[in-house]
Amino acid sequence: MGIVREIQALKEKYAAKDRIMQALLQVQQQKEAEIQALKEKDGQREEQIRHLTAMVMRLQK
């Protein structure tokens, strides 16, 4: 009877660990998506800066 309880406790422990790992994976994926969005926004800003710099250079000529 004691072995059955130990096996059940281990199953519950591994199930809890699996839920935690899934939650951590979900958070990691969300953070990676946020980082990607920030990189894209940064790239757009760099493109705007290049465009504005080129406009300024044309105006200075």
For each residue, the residues with C-beta under 8 A, 3 or more apart:
1: 4 5
2: 5 6
3: 6 7
4: 1 7 8
5: 1 2 8 9
6: 2 3 9 10
7: 3 4 10 11
8: 4 5 11 12
9: 5 6 12 13
10: 6 7 13 14
11: 7 8 14 15
12: 8 9 15 16
13: 9 10 16 17
14: 10 11 17 18
15: 11 12 18 19
16: 12 13 19 20
17: 13 14 20 21
18: 14 15 21 22
19: 15 16 22 23
20: 16 17 23 24
21: 17 18 24 25
22: 18 19 25 26
23: 19 20 26 27
24: 20 21 27 28
25: 21 22 28 29
26: 22 23 29 30
27: 23 24 30 31
28: 24 25 31 32
29: 25 26 32 33
30: 26 27 33 34
31: 27 28 34 35
32: 28 29 35 36
33: 29 30 36 37
34: 30 31 37 38
35: 31 32 38 39
36: 32 33 39 40
37: 33 34 40 41
38: 34 35 41 42
39: 35 36 42 43
40: 36 37 43 44
41: 37 38 44 45
42: 38 39 45 46
43: 39 40 46 47
44: 40 41 47 48
45: 41 42 48 49
46: 42 43 49 50
47: 43 44 50 51
48: 44 45 51 52
49: 45 46 52 53
50: 46 47 53 54
51: 47 48 54 55
52: 48 49 55 56
53: 49 50 56 57
54: 50 51 57 58
55: 51 52 58 59
56: 52 53 59 60
57: 53 54 60 61
58: 54 55 61
59: 55 56
60: 56 57
61: 57 58
